[in-house]
Amino acid sequence: MKKKRGLLLGIAVTLILVYILDQSELLAIRDIDLMANRFRSYGWLAIGMTMLFIVIQQIVTFMPFLLLATVNVMLYGLWWGFLLSWISSLLGALIAFILARYFLNQWIERKWGRKKAYVKINKQLEKSGFFYVLMGRLFPIMPSNLINFGAGASQIPIQAYSFATFIGNVPFVFICSLMGYDLLHFETNQARFTYVSIGLAVFVIINLIVKYYVEKRKETVQGEKV
């Protein structure tokens, strides 16, 4: 176990060092063309670089996922770009989960372990962790890195977490890739981009309304029990 933790810690430190030392200039870039050209300058290493950026994004949300997905689509096309973004998001989510479980768990337990809300959520994840993680991926209202670390600090089995992330990330990553592709080809895909954007906006609004009424219903039920 010590060797395993040492290996994981080494991976985490490596990611942080690369992030600070080598990527500082790229992080300041917000123009898609400039970022894509910068990645192209790395040659065949560009694939690893774009994957690394998404992995870090799943740990520390330093820039929108849509921007990184668009860069991948610009470099590799819609389907290969989507596949690369999806695989990278899975890898980043798994690394964040492992970091939370094996390196930050004790700190989280000391800080939140006695709180009723934390205990309740932990039990829910342990019993129905797959469902809660899957819903968090399919309805990405909460930042993905919070889901990754929250699940890692809970008792959800890593198999259930991984499978839920494997399935749930597909529609989100594909929609981001598709929107990025349509932005790059806006003249020919303007209609589809507009429809997808409106659909997402409506979806988010409905999700927020449903979440609000569910929370109100829970408060009502708890009040009746008291």
N, C-alpha and C positions, 0 to 999 in steps of 0.2 A: 504493500500500500504506500509506503514511504517513497519508493521509486516512482510509482505512478503519480503521486502528488508532486514529486520533484520534476517529473517530465512535464506535467501540466503547468506548473509554475514557470518552467523555462519557456514554454510556448507563450504564456501570457506576457512575460517580460520581453520576449522577442517582439511580439506584436506592438507593445508599447514603445519600445526603442525604435522600431521601424516607423511607427506613427510620428514620433517626435523628431527624429533625425533626418529621415529621408523624404517624408511626405508633407512637410510643413508648407512648401510652396504650392503643392497641388491642392491643399486644403483651402488656400486663399482663392482658388479659381472657381468661379461660378458660371462661366461661359462654357456651354457644352462643347462648342467647336474647339476652344482652346484646350479643354481638358482631354478631349478625344485625341487631339494632335499630340499632347504631352504623353499620353499613354502609348501612342503609336511609336514614339521615339524610343521606347523600351524594346521594340522588336518583339521577339517571341516571348519575352518576359511579361508582355502586356497582360496576357491572360492571368498570370499569377498576381500581377499588381491589381487588376480590377477585382479579382476574387478577394485579395487581402483587404481592399477598401470596404467591400460589403461585409466581410467578417468583422472588421472593426466597427462598422456601422451598427451591427447587431449587438455589440457590447456597449459602445458609446455613440449615441446618435449625434454625430457631428455634422451631418448634412442629409438632406432628404433622400430617401431610397429611390424615389422617382428619378432623380438626377443621375444616380449611379446606374440604374437600369437603362436609362436613355443612352448613356455612354456605351454600355455593352451592346445595345441594339445598333448604335451607330457604327461600332467597330466590327460586329460579327453578324449583323442581320437580325431579323425579328426572332426566329426560332432558336438559333444558336445563342443569341444574346439572352433570350429568356432562360434557356437551359443553364447557362453559366450563372446568371443572377440567382436562379432557384437553388442550384447546388451550393453556391456561396452563402446564401441565406440560411440553408440548413446547417452548414458547417459552423457559421457564426453563432446560430442559436444554440447548438450543442456545446460549443466552447463556453458560452456565457452561462449555460445551465451547470456545467461541470465546475466552473469557477465559483458559482454561488453555492453549490452543494458541498464542495470539499475545502474551500478556502474562506468563504464569507459566512458560512452557516452558523458558526458559533457566535459571531458578532450579531447576526440577525436574531438569533435565539435570545441573547442577552438583552437586546433592545426591545423586541416585540413578543418574546415567548410567553409572557404572562398576560398579554392583552387578549380579551375574549374574542375580538374580531379576527385576530391573527390565528388563534386556535381554531375558530370556526371555519375560516377559509382553508386552513391546512387540512382539516378533516374532509372538507368537500373535495379538495384536490386529491386526497388519498383515495376516496371512494369513487369519485367521478372525474378524475383528473384529465382523462382523455377528452371528455366532453367540454370541460372548461377551457382547456388549451386550444382545442379545435375552434370553439366559438371566438376565442380571442384572436385567432389567425384569420378566420373568415370575416369577422367584424372588427377590423383593426382600428378601433377608437383609441385604445391604449397603445402607447409606443411599444414596439416589439421588444426592445431591450428590457423594459419593465416586466413583460410577460416572461422573458427568458430567466431573469434573476428571481422573480417571484416564484416561478415553478421550481427552480433549483433549490430555493430555500424551503420548499414544502416537502411533503412526503410522497409526491407523485412518483411512480416508478419511471425510470429513464426510458424504458421501452414504450410506455404509453405516451410520454412526452414527445419522444422522437417520431412516433407514428402519427400523432396528431399534427405535429409541425410539418411532417412530410406531406400530408394531405392538405392541410389548411393553407400552406404557403403557395400552393399552385395557383389558385385564382387571383390572389393578391399580386403575386409577382408577375403573372401573365398580364393582368390589367395595367400594371405600371409599365411593363414592356410595350404593350400595345399602345398606350397613350404616348409613350416616348417615341415610338415608331411613327405614329400619326402626326406628332408635333414636327418631326423631321421631314415629313412628307405632307405638310399641312394643306397644300394646294389641291392635292388629289384625295386626301382623306379627311377633309374638313368636316364633312357631315358625320362620319363615324366618330370622330373625336368629340364633336359637340354632343352627340347622343350618349356616348359613354360618360362624358363629364356630367351631363344632366342626370343620367341614371345613378351615378355615384353620389351626387349631391342629394337626390331623393332618398337613396338607400341610407345615407348617413343620418338624415333627418328622421326617417322612420325608426331607425335603430335607437336614436337618442330618445324619441318619444316612448318607445316600448320600454327602454331601460328606466325612464322616469316613472312610468306607471307601475312597473314591477317593483321598484324601490318603495313607492307609495303604498303598494299593496302589502309589502312585507312589514312596513311600519304599522299599518292598520291591524294586521294579524297579530303582531307583537303587542300592540296596545290592547287588543281584545283579551289576550291571554293574561295580561297584567290585571 
